[in-house]
Amino acid sequence: MKQNQNSRRTNNLAREKLANILLFEVSDPDLALVTLTGVEVSVDKSVLKAYVSCDRDRYEAVSAALERAKGRIRSLLGHALGWRVTPELIFQIDETADEAERIALALENVPPTLSVEKDEFGYPVAEDDDDADEKDEGVE
């Protein structure tokens, strides 16, 4: 979503208020160690999409806990923000940290075929280049 200065300010304000609510107002043990990674508020402030991060094995429990607490969170957020419209909340699990970890592991475990010398087209270079050169010279 393209952002201007006003939408950035709105997103930051909503993120701060929502983070405080999740940290201090909601006392669900399933929401422990949940990180609010980002917030996007629609232009008309009617929809707020919040991205949360947690451990991979807790995705379902955290999603269920956020759905259970959505009404209370929305009510507290409406009072905290003071906007004319209280935005509808959409919580989405942010999996970017898990994807980054998966990519880092993949880069550590490089297959041995990647270390083979390749030509400019990406094909493996024959190890006996002298034999291949002699055959090519004989053809000409």
Contacts in CASP RR format, 6 or more apart in sequence:
PFRMAT RR
TARGET T0000
AUTHOR 0000-0000-0000
METHOD contacts of the structure
MODEL  1
MKQNQNSRRTNNLAREKLANILLFEVSDPDLALVTLTGVEVSVDKSVLKA
YVSCDRDRYEAVSAALERAKGRIRSLLGHALGWRVTPELIFQIDETADEA
ERIALALENVPPTLSVEKDEFGYPVAEDDDDADEKDEGVE
1 7 0 8 1.000
1 40 0 8 1.000
3 11 0 8 1.000
7 41 0 8 1.000
7 43 0 8 1.000
10 41 0 8 1.000
10 45 0 8 1.000
11 38 0 8 1.000
11 39 0 8 1.000
11 40 0 8 1.000
11 41 0 8 1.000
13 81 0 8 1.000
14 39 0 8 1.000
14 41 0 8 1.000
14 48 0 8 1.000
14 77 0 8 1.000
14 81 0 8 1.000
14 87 0 8 1.000
15 36 0 8 1.000
15 38 0 8 1.000
15 39 0 8 1.000
17 77 0 8 1.000
17 80 0 8 1.000
17 81 0 8 1.000
18 36 0 8 1.000
18 39 0 8 1.000
18 48 0 8 1.000
18 50 0 8 1.000
18 73 0 8 1.000
18 77 0 8 1.000
19 36 0 8 1.000
20 80 0 8 1.000
21 73 0 8 1.000
21 76 0 8 1.000
21 77 0 8 1.000
21 80 0 8 1.000
22 31 0 8 1.000
22 34 0 8 1.000
22 36 0 8 1.000
22 73 0 8 1.000
25 72 0 8 1.000
25 73 0 8 1.000
25 76 0 8 1.000
26 69 0 8 1.000
26 72 0 8 1.000
26 73 0 8 1.000
28 65 0 8 1.000
28 68 0 8 1.000
28 69 0 8 1.000
30 58 0 8 1.000
30 61 0 8 1.000
30 62 0 8 1.000
30 64 0 8 1.000
30 65 0 8 1.000
31 62 0 8 1.000
31 65 0 8 1.000
31 66 0 8 1.000
31 69 0 8 1.000
33 54 0 8 1.000
33 55 0 8 1.000
34 52 0 8 1.000
34 53 0 8 1.000
34 54 0 8 1.000
34 62 0 8 1.000
35 52 0 8 1.000
35 53 0 8 1.000
35 54 0 8 1.000
36 50 0 8 1.000
36 51 0 8 1.000
36 52 0 8 1.000
36 53 0 8 1.000
37 51 0 8 1.000
37 52 0 8 1.000
37 53 0 8 1.000
37 94 0 8 1.000
37 96 0 8 1.000
38 50 0 8 1.000
38 51 0 8 1.000
38 94 0 8 1.000
39 48 0 8 1.000
39 49 0 8 1.000
39 50 0 8 1.000
39 51 0 8 1.000
40 48 0 8 1.000
40 49 0 8 1.000
41 47 0 8 1.000
41 48 0 8 1.000
41 49 0 8 1.000
41 87 0 8 1.000
42 48 0 8 1.000
42 87 0 8 1.000
44 85 0 8 1.000
45 83 0 8 1.000
45 84 0 8 1.000
45 85 0 8 1.000
45 87 0 8 1.000
46 85 0 8 1.000
46 87 0 8 1.000
46 88 0 8 1.000
47 87 0 8 1.000
47 88 0 8 1.000
47 90 0 8 1.000
48 77 0 8 1.000
48 87 0 8 1.000
48 88 0 8 1.000
48 89 0 8 1.000
48 90 0 8 1.000
49 90 0 8 1.000
49 92 0 8 1.000
50 89 0 8 1.000
50 90 0 8 1.000
50 91 0 8 1.000
50 92 0 8 1.000
51 92 0 8 1.000
51 93 0 8 1.000
51 94 0 8 1.000
52 62 0 8 1.000
52 66 0 8 1.000
52 91 0 8 1.000
52 92 0 8 1.000
52 93 0 8 1.000
52 94 0 8 1.000
53 93 0 8 1.000
53 94 0 8 1.000
53 96 0 8 1.000
53 97 0 8 1.000
54 62 0 8 1.000
54 93 0 8 1.000
56 98 0 8 1.000
59 93 0 8 1.000
62 93 0 8 1.000
63 91 0 8 1.000
63 93 0 8 1.000
66 73 0 8 1.000
66 91 0 8 1.000
67 91 0 8 1.000
70 89 0 8 1.000
70 91 0 8 1.000
71 89 0 8 1.000
73 89 0 8 1.000
74 86 0 8 1.000
74 87 0 8 1.000
74 88 0 8 1.000
74 89 0 8 1.000
75 86 0 8 1.000
77 86 0 8 1.000
77 87 0 8 1.000
77 89 0 8 1.000
78 86 0 8 1.000
78 87 0 8 1.000
116 124 0 8 1.000
116 125 0 8 1.000
117 124 0 8 1.000
117 125 0 8 1.000
118 124 0 8 1.000
118 125 0 8 1.000
119 125 0 8 1.000
126 132 0 8 1.000
END
